[in-house]
Amino acid sequence: MPPLATLAIISPGDMGSAIAKLLIAHNYRVITNVSDRSPSTHTRAQSSGIDLLPTDKELLLQSDYILSIVPPRDAVKTAERFVQAWKEMKAQVEIEREKGVGEKGGVRKEEEEEEEEGEKGGGERERERGLWYVDLNAVSPGTARGVGGLWEGMGVRFVDGGIIGGPPKLQQDGNWTKPSLVLSGPHQLPNHLSETLNATHVGDEIGKASGLKCCFAATSKGLIAIAVQSLTTAKRMGVLEELREMLGVHNPAVKGVLERGVGGMPPKAYRWIDEMKEIARTMREEGGWEGGGRDRGSGGGGDLFECVSEIYGVVEEVLGENATAGTVEDVVGLIGEGVGRRQGGEPGEL
């Protein structure tokens, strides 16, 4: 059976590679361009069953959908990169048409597409013809609207989105655990692809999905940042075990969530720095949390997440190559030692 559609994943990190495996398991073809990425990224992509293409233009020629899954700081420039490649590709097609070449070499004619659809029963490929750009990055609604604006007038369907939860994983019973994909905008994904990705359309307005993602991450990753400071400070004061004991007695549910979150946080901290800035922008622009409180000149609640961003910036700085997941004791100990060195004091000094 031919693949239902071809999806490009930019880029195949931990989440992107896992989503690729999920899609391939459900009869989708997945491609990417990692020509400028590290050998480890090449290996990860190939081991996930992703087909590697040499250029962005070739990727666009073969794609039905592009899923952008990059660190927040790269979301806009990734979109700009593909908008430029799309313009160049379309210009090349026009030149070939003028020369009488037509739409050969990867750009299929309408009648060829229709014949292809007919051979497949007219509905097996649920996609509509044309390119989709699905932005699944952890950005503010304002940033999402900006990315969507880049695609206006390009003949490309733009979908605003966010990923809530961990990477998909195949279970021993053959079923998949999946994150929740929240999507918004005037275009809705075809049913089979939407079901495969566990996607929910939350509104026709671009920005709603990104806003929902930011509000969710504010509670989860914001709480982890509070725990990082609290547990690290307790460690440096010599009362970490007593703090954990008190949490176990008086708030055991939160204790488990915090310790799992802090233990798994280090390799993600570099991405969360800019994600927290996007959350701060969301709180200011969408929630009205600006200039509040006694100091009308302050940033209000939005600035809280600028501070959270700084916490993750400190974590990235002090852990360096030690930014790996571990037990809460190990992670808190390493951060505490790093903070001590950063301040010029001994690990146990305040």
C-alpha positions as CSV (number, residue, x, y, z in Angstrom):
1,M,0.0,0.0,0.0
2,P,1.4,3.4,-0.9
3,P,1.9,5.9,2.0
4,L,-1.1,8.0,2.9
5,A,1.0,11.2,2.6
6,T,4.5,12.5,3.0
7,L,5.4,14.6,6.0
8,A,8.6,16.5,6.6
9,I,9.7,16.9,10.2
10,I,11.9,19.8,11.0
11,S,13.9,18.9,13.0
12,P,14.2,15.2,14.2
13,G,15.2,15.8,17.8
14,D,13.8,13.5,20.5
15,M,10.2,14.6,20.0
16,G,10.4,14.9,16.2
17,S,12.0,11.5,15.8
18,A,9.4,9.9,18.1
19,I,6.6,11.5,16.1
20,A,8.2,10.2,12.9
21,K,8.2,6.6,14.2
22,L,4.5,7.0,15.1
23,L,3.7,8.3,11.6
24,I,5.7,5.6,9.8
25,A,3.9,3.0,11.9
26,H,0.6,4.3,10.5
27,N,1.6,4.2,6.9
28,Y,3.0,7.8,6.4
29,R,6.3,8.5,4.7
30,V,8.5,10.9,6.7
31,I,11.3,13.0,5.3
32,T,13.7,15.6,6.5
33,N,16.8,17.7,5.5
34,V,19.6,17.4,8.0
35,S,22.4,18.3,5.6
36,D,23.7,20.9,8.0
37,R,23.2,19.0,11.2
38,S,25.5,16.9,13.4
39,P,26.3,13.2,12.7
40,S,24.2,12.3,15.8
41,T,21.2,14.0,14.2
42,H,21.8,12.0,11.0
43,T,22.0,8.8,12.9
44,R,18.9,9.6,14.9
45,A,16.9,10.4,11.8
46,Q,18.0,7.3,9.9
47,S,17.3,5.0,12.9
48,S,13.8,6.4,13.1
49,G,13.1,5.4,9.5
50,I,13.2,9.0,8.1
51,D,14.2,9.5,4.5
52,L,17.0,12.1,4.3
53,L,16.9,14.6,1.5
54,P,19.7,17.0,0.4
55,T,17.9,20.3,0.1
56,D,14.9,22.2,1.4
57,K,13.6,22.6,-2.1
58,E,13.6,18.8,-2.7
59,L,11.9,18.5,0.7
60,L,9.2,20.9,-0.4
61,L,8.7,19.2,-3.7
62,Q,8.0,15.9,-2.0
63,S,6.1,17.1,1.1
64,D,2.4,17.2,1.7
65,Y,2.9,18.5,5.2
66,I,5.7,20.2,7.1
67,L,5.8,19.8,10.9
68,S,8.0,22.4,12.5
69,I,9.3,21.0,15.8
70,V,12.3,23.1,16.8
71,P,13.4,25.0,19.9
72,P,11.3,28.2,20.4
73,R,14.3,30.4,19.5
74,D,14.4,28.8,16.1
75,A,10.7,28.9,15.2
76,V,10.6,32.1,13.3
77,K,13.8,31.6,11.4
78,T,12.8,28.1,10.5
79,A,9.6,29.4,8.9
80,E,11.5,32.2,7.1
81,R,13.9,29.6,5.7
82,F,11.1,27.5,4.2
83,V,9.2,30.5,3.0
84,Q,12.3,31.6,1.1
85,A,12.8,28.0,-0.3
86,W,9.1,27.9,-1.3
87,K,9.5,31.2,-3.2
88,E,12.6,30.0,-5.0
89,M,11.0,26.7,-5.9
90,K,7.9,28.4,-7.3
91,A,10.0,30.9,-9.3
92,Q,11.9,28.0,-10.7
93,V,8.7,26.3,-11.7
94,E,7.5,29.4,-13.5
95,I,10.8,29.6,-15.4
96,E,10.5,26.0,-16.5
97,R,6.9,26.6,-17.6
98,E,8.0,29.5,-19.7
99,K,10.6,27.3,-21.3
100,G,8.0,24.7,-22.1
101,V,9.3,22.2,-19.6
102,G,6.1,22.1,-17.6
103,E,5.9,20.8,-14.1
104,K,8.3,17.9,-14.4
105,G,11.1,16.9,-12.2
106,G,9.1,16.5,-9.0
107,V,6.2,19.0,-9.5
108,R,3.3,16.9,-10.7
109,K,0.6,18.1,-13.2
110,E,-2.9,18.4,-12.0
111,E,-4.2,15.7,-14.3
112,E,-1.4,13.4,-13.1
113,E,-2.4,14.0,-9.5
114,E,-6.1,13.4,-10.3
115,E,-5.2,10.1,-12.1
116,E,-3.1,9.1,-9.1
117,E,-6.0,9.9,-6.7
118,G,-8.3,7.8,-8.9
119,E,-6.0,4.8,-8.8
120,K,-6.0,4.9,-5.0
121,G,-9.8,4.8,-4.7
122,G,-10.3,8.6,-4.5
123,G,-10.1,8.7,-0.7
124,E,-7.4,6.6,0.7
125,R,-5.1,9.6,0.7
126,E,-7.1,11.9,2.9
127,R,-5.1,15.0,2.3
128,E,-6.1,17.9,0.0
129,R,-3.6,18.8,-2.6
130,G,-1.2,21.6,-1.7
131,L,1.3,22.1,1.1
132,W,0.5,22.4,4.8
133,Y,2.9,24.1,7.3
134,V,2.1,23.0,10.9
135,D,4.0,25.0,13.5
136,L,4.2,22.9,16.6
137,N,6.6,25.1,18.5
138,A,6.3,26.4,22.0
139,V,5.7,30.0,21.2
140,S,3.3,32.8,22.1
141,P,0.2,33.5,20.1
142,G,1.8,36.7,18.9
143,T,4.8,34.8,17.5
144,A,2.4,32.2,16.0
145,R,0.5,34.9,14.2
146,G,3.8,36.3,12.9
147,V,4.8,32.9,11.5
148,G,1.4,32.5,10.0
149,G,1.7,35.9,8.4
150,L,4.9,34.8,6.6
151,W,2.9,32.2,4.7
152,E,0.0,34.6,3.7
153,G,-0.5,34.7,-0.1
154,M,1.8,31.7,-0.6
155,G,-0.9,29.1,-1.3
156,V,0.1,27.2,1.8
157,R,-2.2,26.1,4.6
158,F,-0.9,27.3,8.0
159,V,-1.8,25.5,11.2
160,D,-0.9,26.9,14.6
161,G,-0.1,24.1,17.1
162,G,1.5,23.0,20.3
163,I,2.6,19.6,21.8
164,I,1.5,18.8,25.4
165,G,3.1,15.8,26.9
166,G,6.1,13.6,26.2
167,P,7.2,11.9,23.0
168,P,5.1,9.1,21.5
169,K,6.2,5.6,22.5
170,L,5.3,2.1,21.3
171,Q,4.1,-0.1,24.2
172,Q,4.6,-3.8,24.5
173,D,1.0,-4.5,23.7
174,G,1.4,-2.7,20.3
175,N,-0.5,0.4,21.3
176,W,1.1,3.9,21.4
177,T,1.2,6.4,24.2
178,K,0.9,9.8,22.5
179,P,1.2,13.5,23.6
180,S,-1.7,15.8,22.9
181,L,-1.4,18.0,19.9
182,V,-3.5,21.1,20.1
183,L,-4.2,22.9,16.8
184,S,-6.0,26.0,15.7
185,G,-6.6,28.1,12.6
186,P,-8.9,28.1,9.7
187,H,-7.6,24.8,8.3
188,Q,-8.2,21.4,10.0
189,L,-6.0,18.3,9.4
190,P,-7.6,15.4,7.6
191,N,-9.2,12.9,10.0
192,H,-6.8,10.0,9.8
193,L,-3.7,12.2,10.3
194,S,-5.4,14.1,13.1
195,E,-6.3,10.8,14.8
196,T,-2.8,9.4,14.3
197,L,-1.3,12.5,16.0
198,N,-3.9,12.6,18.7
199,A,-4.7,16.1,17.6
200,T,-7.5,18.4,18.9
201,H,-8.7,21.5,17.0
202,V,-9.3,24.1,19.6
203,G,-10.5,27.0,17.4
204,D,-10.4,28.7,14.1
205,E,-8.2,31.6,15.3
206,I,-4.4,31.3,14.9
207,G,-2.8,31.7,18.3
208,K,-5.4,29.8,20.4
209,A,-3.4,26.5,20.3
210,S,-0.1,28.3,21.1
211,G,-1.8,30.1,23.9
212,L,-3.1,26.9,25.4
213,K,0.3,25.3,25.2
214,C,1.9,28.3,26.9
215,C,-0.7,28.3,29.7
216,F,-0.1,24.6,30.3
217,A,3.7,24.9,30.3
218,A,3.5,27.9,32.6
219,T,2.0,25.6,35.3
220,S,4.2,22.6,34.7
221,K,7.6,24.1,33.9
222,G,7.0,27.1,36.1
223,L,6.4,24.8,39.0
224,I,9.6,22.9,38.2
225,A,11.6,26.1,38.3
226,I,10.2,26.9,41.7
227,A,11.2,23.4,42.8
228,V,14.7,23.9,41.4
229,Q,15.3,27.0,43.5
230,S,13.6,25.5,46.6
231,L,15.3,22.2,46.6
232,T,18.7,23.6,45.7
233,T,18.5,26.2,48.4
234,A,17.5,23.5,50.9
235,K,20.4,21.4,49.7
236,R,22.9,24.2,50.3
237,M,21.4,24.8,53.7
238,G,21.7,21.1,54.6
239,V,17.9,20.6,55.0
240,L,17.1,18.9,51.7
241,E,16.0,15.6,53.2
242,E,13.9,17.3,55.8
243,L,12.2,19.3,53.1
244,R,11.5,16.2,51.1
245,E,10.1,14.5,54.2
246,M,7.8,17.4,54.9
247,L,6.6,17.4,51.3
248,G,5.9,13.7,51.6
249,V,3.9,14.2,54.8
250,H,1.9,17.3,53.8
251,N,1.8,17.3,50.0
252,P,2.9,13.9,48.7
253,A,1.3,14.4,45.2
254,V,3.2,17.5,44.6
255,K,6.4,15.9,45.9
256,G,6.3,13.2,43.3
257,V,5.6,15.6,40.5
258,L,8.3,18.0,41.5
259,E,11.0,15.4,42.0
260,R,10.2,13.7,38.6
261,G,10.2,17.1,37.0
262,V,13.5,18.3,38.5
263,G,15.2,15.0,37.8
264,G,14.3,15.0,34.1
265,M,14.7,18.7,33.5
266,P,18.5,19.3,32.8
267,P,18.7,18.2,29.2
268,K,15.6,20.3,28.4
269,A,16.6,23.5,30.2
270,Y,18.2,25.1,27.2
271,R,14.9,24.9,25.3
272,W,12.9,26.2,28.2
273,I,14.9,29.4,28.5
274,D,13.2,30.9,25.4
275,E,9.9,29.0,26.0
276,M,9.6,30.9,29.3
277,K,10.1,34.2,27.4
278,E,7.3,33.2,25.0
279,I,5.1,32.5,28.0
280,A,5.9,35.9,29.5
281,R,4.8,37.5,26.2
282,T,1.6,35.4,26.3
283,M,0.8,36.6,29.8
284,R,1.4,40.2,28.9
285,E,-0.3,40.3,25.5
286,E,-3.1,37.8,25.9
287,G,-3.7,37.8,29.7
288,G,-3.2,41.5,30.4
289,W,-0.5,40.9,33.0
290,E,1.5,44.0,32.4
291,G,2.0,47.0,34.6
292,G,0.1,45.4,37.5
293,G,0.7,45.6,41.2
294,R,1.9,48.6,43.2
295,D,4.6,49.5,40.7
296,R,2.6,50.5,37.6
297,G,5.8,50.7,35.6
298,S,6.7,47.1,36.3
299,G,6.1,44.2,33.9
300,G,3.4,42.7,36.1
301,G,2.8,38.9,36.0
302,G,4.4,38.5,32.6
303,D,7.8,39.3,34.1
304,L,7.4,36.3,36.5
305,F,8.3,34.1,33.5
306,E,11.2,36.3,32.5
307,C,12.5,35.4,35.9
308,V,11.7,31.7,35.3
309,S,13.6,31.9,32.1
310,E,16.6,33.2,34.0
311,I,16.4,30.2,36.4
312,Y,16.7,27.8,33.5
313,G,19.5,30.0,32.1
314,V,21.4,29.5,35.3
315,V,20.8,25.8,35.2
316,E,22.1,25.5,31.7
317,E,25.2,27.6,32.6
318,V,26.1,25.8,35.7
319,L,25.5,22.2,34.5
320,G,27.2,22.5,31.1
321,E,28.1,19.1,29.9
322,N,26.5,17.5,33.0
323,A,23.0,18.5,31.7
324,T,21.6,15.0,31.8
325,A,18.6,13.5,33.6
326,G,19.2,11.9,37.0
327,T,17.9,11.5,40.5
328,V,16.6,14.6,42.2
329,E,19.5,14.3,44.6
330,D,22.1,14.2,41.8
331,V,20.5,17.1,39.9
332,V,20.0,19.3,42.9
333,G,23.5,18.6,44.1
334,L,25.1,19.5,40.8
335,I,23.1,22.7,40.5
336,G,23.9,23.7,44.0
337,E,27.6,23.1,43.4
338,G,27.4,25.2,40.2
339,V,25.6,28.0,41.9
340,G,28.2,28.0,44.6
341,R,31.0,28.3,42.1
342,R,29.1,31.0,40.2
343,Q,28.9,33.1,43.4
344,G,32.5,32.4,44.3
345,G,31.6,30.5,47.4
346,E,31.8,26.9,48.6
347,P,28.9,24.6,47.6
348,G,27.5,24.7,51.1
349,E,27.8,28.4,51.6
350,L,25.0,30.9,51.3
